[in-house]
């Protein structure tokens, strides 16, 4: 954290991903936004070059500085957020397996999340429910253990699930002992083709339209005992501690969110940077009243503020990513700080970009209209801005603020 200079390897990775975004993602962005369908041709191209693969993602996550994954996320989402989310939804599922599973489970299920070059797959992380979005402790999806068959039986409904139904692997958080709230929950792998899992209601959205979002229904879904992430012995030990009122490990879903919040912040940064760069170029070329509009302070100051806020957010993202990778505690809610700042900067930057372009920015002839729609979700999903402020305020005060 002393040096802000990226290594040669990190710079090469950044340029490689940016080139892919330039060559494959940006040219396809308008089409897949309009179609509101999974951009499988782009995903297949990413698989061909190795960008979309378990091996690459594991290597990127393994960077001891923690910066490689935010670098990749920013560049892919700089290309287009909808297409990028179609791919990065898999990373959230993989993050859940890494956070809650054993090394053996990670190596077994991680590659299956991505498939292979000939047949790429996507994965889904299923937490939110119709009545339990930010309040993860109130999940109603239940998991019951059938000891005679060594199987877990899952029943419930998940809402707003990225890649829901399109995914091969679904990673599902369910309540084993509801009375224990979040401490009584566990995370399960639902393998491809498991009977009882359906996702027949696709959600039409304001933005991220190339990313498939759906409700997922689980009706007596049976999975083998080995599909419980972390194993039953570890779960039983944790539940016993919770029943006795003793402190237990962080709840599974929250552990995943802690690991991924800086990456989500980096995604928002990619959108913000793309909007800023487009607005800057436009302001240099657009002539009004006999001069380029960037020569007006109102425009120039907007762009200066956008660049300053983007760079400030990136520093928070990089700090949190480094801390998370090196097991540094988020004593002041640093992970939430990074996501909060970056998401609100994305909304601000895209809104100002539309304003700088004026009527042109409101039309679909320019991509800032799409970026504006895509940015808003970042203050809502993966923890709303209000929830991030709650996490930070609790962390810095030690008070259970509600």
N, C-alpha and C positions, 0 to 999 in steps of 0.2 A: 504493500500500500504506500510505500515511500515514493516509488517511481510511478509516473503516469504514462510512461512510454510502453506501448505494446511490444511484445516480442516479435521477432521476424515470423515465427510460426503463427502467431495470432493475426498479424497483418495479412499474411497469405490466406488464412482462413476467411478473414473479413472480405478480402478482394474476391475470393472464389465464390462466396455466397452472393456478394453484390452482383457479380457477373451473371450468375444464374438468375437472379431476380430481374436483371436488365433484359436478358435474352428470352426468358420463358414466362416469368410471372407477370411483369408489366404488360406485355403485348396481349395477354389473355385476360386481364383484369376486367375490362368492360363486359366481355362476352359472358363470363361466369357470374358476374354480379347480376346481369340481366336475366340469365337463365335460372339463377337461384338453385343450382345443382352442384353436387360434388365435382370438383375439377380433376377427375381421375387422369386425364391425359397429362396434366402438369405434375401430378403426384408420380406418375410412371416415369416421367423425365427425371424427376428428382431422385427416384430410385435408381435409374440407370447410371447417373453420374456419382451415386454414392451419398448424396446429401440426405436423402430419406432412407435411413437404414439404422438398425440397432447398433451396429459397430461404430458408425460415425457419431451417433448421439451419445453412446457410452463414452467414447473418447473425448467428446466435447465436454460432457459432464465431469469427466475425470481431471480436467485442467485444475491444478492445485491453486491457481489464482482465482478460480471461479468466474473469470471474465469471458471465457470462450462462448458459453451458452448465451449470455446477454448480447454478445457481438453478433452471433448467428441470428438470434431472434430479431434484433433491430434491423438487420439487412433484409431478412425475408419479409418482414412486415412493412419495410420501406417499399418493397415491391408491390404488395397488395395485401391488405389485412384479411380479406375474406378467403383468398386462396391459402394464405399462410396459416390461418386458423384451421383450415381443413387438414393441414399437415401437423400443426403443433398441438392439436387436441390429443394426439397420440402421446405426446411427451408428458401431458398431465397424468395419463393413465400409467405411463412408465414410472413417473415420479412417485405415484402412490405405491406401486409395487416395490420400488427401492426403499421408500420410507417405512413401509409396514411389513415387508416380506423378509424372508431369509435370503442369503446369497444364492442358495440353490434355486429358490423360486424366481429370483430375479433373472438368473441365467436360463431358466426353463421358459418363462412366460414373456420376458422382454423381447426376444427375437420374434415371437409370434405376434406381438403388437404391430410389427412393421411388415411382416411377410417377407417376400424376397423380390428380386428384380423382375422375375417372370410374372409374379402375382402379388403386388404390394397390397398391404392391408392397412386399416386404421384401427385405433382402439378408442375406448370411451371410459371416462371416469364419472361414475354415477353417484352423486351425493345429494344435490338439491331435490326438494320435493315441493308439491303444490303449497303446503303449509309450513315448510321448513327450508327457507332460503338462507338468510343470514344466521338464523337460529339453528345451527347444525345439531344442537343437543336435543332437538325435538323430532328427530327422524321417526317416522312410523313404519318404515320398511323393517320387517322382522326376519330374523334368522333363527331357525330351530334345528337343533342337532338330533339326527336320527342315529342313535348309537348302534342299533342292530345292523344298519347298512353302512355305517361310517360315512354318512352324507349330511350335508347342510341343506335345509329347505328354506328358500327365500320367497317372501311374499311382500308386495308393495308396489308403489309407483314412484318413479323418479321424473323430475321435470327439468326442462332446459338443458338437456344433455347434448353436448357437442359430440358429433359422430354417432349419436344414439341410433341403433338399428343398422347403420351402415358399418359399424365396427364388427370385427371378428371377436376380439377380446373385450368384454365389459368388466370393469373393476367396480364393484358395488359395495358401498358402505351401508351396513344394516345394524339394527339394534338387537343384541342378544338378550340383554336384561334391561328393559325400558326404565325400570325404577332407578337405575344408576345413571340415567341421562347419557351424556357423551362418554362417560367412563365405562358404560356397558355396551359400547359399539365395537364392531369388528369389520374388517375389509375382506372381501371375497373375490376370487376370479370366477367369472362365468365364461367357460370356454365357448368357442364358436359352435353354433348349431345346437346349443342346449335347449331342449323343449321348455316352453313356458315363458320365454322372454320374447316380447314383441314390442315394436316401436312403430305404431301405425298412425301417429299424429305428428306430422312435420310442422314446425313452427315457422311462420313467415315473419321476417324481421326487418327492422329499419335499416340495419347495416350488417356487415359480415355475411352477406347473402350467399356467397359461394361456400360458406361453411354450413354443413347440415346440422340442424338442431331439432331435437324431437323429445317427446315424453317416452319413457321406457317403463313398461309394465312387466312385473314379475309375478307369475301365477304358479305356485308350487314348483318353482325352479329348483331342481336338485343338482347339487355339485358335489364332487368327491371331497372327503375330509381334507385332502392335501391342498384344496383350493382356498382354504382359510389362510390368509397371509400371516406369517409369523408362527403358525402352528397352534394346535389346541392347548398344548401344555403351557405355552406362554400366555394365551388368552385366559386360561383357568387361573393362573397365578395373578394376573392383573385384576380379574373380576373378584377374586378372594380379597385382595388388598382394598378394592373399592368398597366391598361390603363392610369391611372393618373400619372404613373411614380413613385408611392410610393413603398417602400420596401415591399416585400412579403415573405412568408415562403419559406424555401428551396424547390427546385423542387423535386417532388415525387420520381423519380428514384434515384436522388442523395442522398436523405434522406435514402433510402434503402441501397445504397452502403456504406454510412457512417457507418451505423449500422453493416454491415456485413463484412467490410474489415478486421477487426481483426480476424474474424472467418475464412475467406479465407486464411489469413496468417497462422492460426493454421493448416489448411488443408495442406498447403505447408510444414509446420514443420513436420507433420506426415510422409510425403514422405521422407523428408531429413533425419529424424531420422532412418527410416527403412533402408535406403541405408547405412547410417553410421554404424549402428549396424551390418548389414550383412558384410560390408567390414572389420570391425574390427574383427569379428569372423573368416572370411576367412584369414585375414593376420596373425592371430595367428596359424592357422592350415597349411597354404600353406608353403611348404618347397622348397627353391631354393638355390643352391650353398651350401647345407649342413646346412641351418638354416631357421627358420621361417622368412618370409619376413618382419614381423613387426620389426625385429631387425635392419632393414635398416632405416637410418634416413629419407630417401626420403619418405618411406611409413609411418613411425611413425609421421613425421611432417604433412603430408597430413591429417592423422586422427586427430591429435591435432587441426589443423585448422578447420576441419569439426565440431568437437565437440564445439569449441569455438564459431564459427559462429552460430551454431544451438542454443546454449544457449543464445547468445546475441539477436538473433531474437525472441526467446521466451519471453524475458523480454520486448521487444517492443510490442509484441502481448498482453501480459498480461496487460501492462500499458494502451494500447489503449482500451482493453476490459473493464477494470475498469473505465476508463474515460467515455466511451460510456454509460455504465450501470448507472453511477452516474451523468449523464448530465453535464459532464465537457466539455467545448468547446475545440475542436481540433485547438487551436490557432496557432500551428506550423505544422498542418497537421499530427498529431500523428497517426491517423487511416491509412493514406496513407503510413507513415513511416513503420508501422508494416507490411503492405501488401508488400511493395516494398522490404524490407529487407528479409522477409521470402521467398518470391518467388524467389529472386535471390540466396539465400542460397540453396534452393531446387535444382535449376539447377546446382549450383556448386557442391553440395554434391553428387548428383547422377552421375554427370560426373566423379568426382574423384573416386567414387565407381567402376564405369566401368573400369577406368584406373588401379585401384589397382588390380582388378581381371584379367586384361589383356584380352587375347583372350577369356577366360571363361566368362568375363563380357559382351562381345559382343554377346554371344550366348543366346538362350532362355532357356538354362539349369539352368540359375541363374536369380533371380527376379530383379536384378539391371538393366537389360536391359529394363524391363517393367517400372520400376521406372523412369529411364532416359527419356523414352518417355512421361510418365505421367507428369513429373515435368515442362516441357517447357511451357505448356499452362498457368501456373501461372504468367508468365511475360507478358501475352497477355490479358487474359480475366479478367473481373471485374476491368477494367482499366489497360492499359499497364504500364510497368515500366516508360515509358516516361510521361504518364499522371500523375502517382503518383509523379514524380519529379516536374511536372508542378504545381500540387496542393500544394506540400510542399513549393516550391519556392515562389508561390503567397502568401501563408500564412505567411511566415517569412519576406517577403519584403513589403507586402502591395501594390505591383506593379502588374498590369495586364499583366503578362509575357505571350508571345505567342510562 
